[in-house]
């Protein structure tokens, strides 16, 4: 079961740049995830598949499939 969405996939889902996703999460302006600063210039992100689906209007199953395909490309 997919529990998080990579920032690259979230960017594709809403049609914005990956930096837009990162900055929006860092500033608490995007309601589908969170960003935590783990070092001086390091951040960790959590994006919920369900909340991203609610925000974007895209079915959660489609987002999960995109995450799975993205993971296959990283191998």
ABEGO torsion letter per residue (X at the ends): XBABBBAAAAAAAAGBBAAAAAAAAAAGABAABBBBBABAABBBBBBBAAAAAAAAGBBAAAAAAAAAAAAAAAX
